[in-house]
């Protein structure tokens, strides 16, 4: 699922909401995320934001009411608390003030890439989808100095194939929402 990249509470919540999609454990999962968020866990806030972004991000059977303002609020707090994954995956959201991500001044784009890449390679399904999105959406302009083996010779279909590789890894970890990303290609 996420290979130890999160606290125990956040790991459980991910399992309940995104892997098992267990409707009976929805409230427990939200409580676990809120408890972690109250202890300063930026990734918990990032995941709470996803709950309110609509069925593109969370199983529709959970009946979370889409709430863009709440999702944005959680996301901005995630950035304030230093969630690299929030920055990496959500910086394109309209109206999200990235200046809240004061931790960014301590990292180069390459270092941020490496943090997310390491998490993806460890099996973090959200980081795997983020890597897939980077290739699918050609968002690599900020990372051109990377020693990524395929970047020098990657154009068009090769980028899509790299995206599919990362999405498939997430699916194999049980993150079925990644199938929708594959279907876009």
C-alpha positions in Angstrom: 0.0 0.0 0.0 2.4 2.7 1.1 5.4 0.8 2.5 5.8 2.7 5.8 5.8 6.2 4.3 3.1 7.3 6.7 2.2 7.2 10.4 0.2 4.1 11.6 -3.1 6.1 11.7 -2.6 7.5 8.2 -1.7 4.0 6.9 -5.0 2.6 8.4 -7.0 5.4 6.9 -5.5 4.9 3.5 -6.3 1.2 3.7 -9.9 1.9 4.7 -10.6 4.7 2.2 -8.4 3.9 -0.9 -7.5 0.3 -0.8 -10.3 -1.7 0.9 -12.9 1.1 0.2 -14.7 -0.1 3.3 -17.8 2.1 3.8 -18.3 0.8 7.3 -14.9 2.3 8.3 -15.3 5.7 6.7 -15.8 7.6 10.0 -13.0 5.7 11.7 -10.7 6.6 8.8 -11.7 10.3 8.9 -11.1 10.3 12.7 -7.7 8.7 12.2 -6.7 11.3 9.6 -8.0 14.2 11.8 -6.1 12.8 14.8 -2.9 12.6 12.8 -3.5 16.1 11.4 -4.0 17.5 14.9 -0.6 16.2 15.7 0.9 18.1 12.8 0.9 15.5 10.1 0.8 17.3 6.8 0.2 14.2 4.8 -3.0 13.5 6.8 -4.3 16.9 5.8 -3.3 16.2 2.2 -5.4 13.0 2.3 -8.3 14.8 4.0 -8.3 17.3 1.2 -8.6 14.5 -1.3 -11.8 13.3 0.5 -13.5 16.5 -0.3 -12.3 16.9 -4.0 -15.0 14.7 -5.3 -15.3 11.2 -6.8 -12.2 11.8 -9.0 -10.2 11.4 -5.8 -12.3 9.2 -3.5 -14.7 6.2 -4.0 -18.2 7.7 -4.6 -19.8 5.2 -2.3 -18.4 7.1 0.7 -20.8 10.0 0.0 -18.3 12.7 0.8 -19.9 15.9 -0.3 -17.6 17.7 -2.7 -16.4 20.9 -1.0 -13.7 22.8 -2.9 -13.3 25.4 -0.1 -12.7 22.7 2.5 -10.4 20.7 0.2 -8.4 23.9 -0.5 -8.2 24.7 3.3 -6.9 21.2 4.1 -4.5 21.4 1.2 -3.1 24.7 2.3 -2.6 23.5 5.9 -0.9 20.4 4.5 1.5 22.7 2.7 2.1 24.7 5.8 3.0 21.5 7.6 5.5 20.5 4.9 3.7 17.8 2.9 6.0 17.4 0.0 3.4 15.1 -1.6 0.8 17.8 -1.4 3.1 20.2 -3.2 4.2 17.7 -5.7 0.7 16.5 -6.7 -1.5 19.5 -6.2 0.4 22.6 -7.2 -1.7 23.0 -10.3 -5.0 23.5 -8.4 -6.5 26.9 -9.2 -6.6 29.1 -6.2 -4.1 27.1 -4.1 -1.7 29.6 -2.7 1.7 27.8 -2.8 3.3 30.5 -0.7 2.1 28.6 2.3 4.6 25.9 1.4 7.4 27.8 3.2 9.3 24.5 3.5 10.0 24.7 -0.2 12.7 27.2 0.2 14.8 24.5 1.8 14.6 22.2 -1.3 15.6 22.4 -4.9 13.1 20.9 -7.4 15.5 18.0 -7.8 15.4 17.3 -4.1 11.6 17.3 -4.1 11.6 15.0 -7.0 14.0 12.6 -5.2 11.8 12.6 -2.1 8.7 11.6 -4.0 10.6 9.2 -6.2 12.0 7.4 -3.2 8.5 7.1 -1.7 7.2 5.8 -5.0 9.9 3.2 -5.2 9.1 2.1 -1.6 5.6 1.5 -2.7 3.7 4.7 -1.7 0.7 4.5 -4.0 0.0 8.2 -3.8 3.6 9.0 -4.8 3.4 6.4 -7.6 0.3 8.2 -9.0 2.1 11.5 -8.6 5.1 10.2 -10.7 2.7 8.9 -13.3 1.0 12.3 -13.5 4.3 14.0 -13.9 5.0 12.0 -17.0 1.4 11.9 -18.3 1.0 15.7 -18.0 4.6 16.5 -19.2 5.2 18.4 -15.9 8.9 17.7 -15.9 10.1 21.2 -16.9 11.1 22.1 -13.4 13.1 18.9 -13.1 15.2 18.9 -16.3 18.5 18.5 -14.4 17.4 15.1 -13.2 19.5 12.0 -13.9 16.4 10.1 -14.8 17.5 7.5 -17.4 14.7 8.1 -19.8 14.5 11.9 -19.8 17.2 12.5 -22.4 15.4 10.4 -25.0 11.8 10.6 -23.9 9.2 12.1 -26.1 5.5 11.5 -26.7 4.6 7.9 -26.3 7.7 7.1 -24.2 6.4 9.6 -21.5 3.0 8.0 -21.6 4.5 4.5 -21.2 6.5 5.7 -18.2 3.3 7.2 -16.7 1.5 3.8 -17.2 4.4 2.0 -15.5 3.9 4.1 -12.3 0.1 3.9 -12.4 0.3 0.1 -12.8 2.6 -0.1 -9.8 -0.1 1.8 -7.7 -2.8 -0.6 -9.0 -0.7 -3.6 -8.0 -0.5 -2.1 -4.5 -4.3 -2.1 -4.3 -4.9 1.5 -5.3 -7.7 1.0 -7.8 -8.3 4.7 -8.4 -5.1 4.6 -10.4 -7.0 2.6 -13.1 -8.8 5.8 -14.0 -5.4 7.4 -14.7 -4.5 4.6 -17.0 -7.8 4.9 -18.8 -7.0 8.5 -19.7 -4.0 7.3 -21.7 
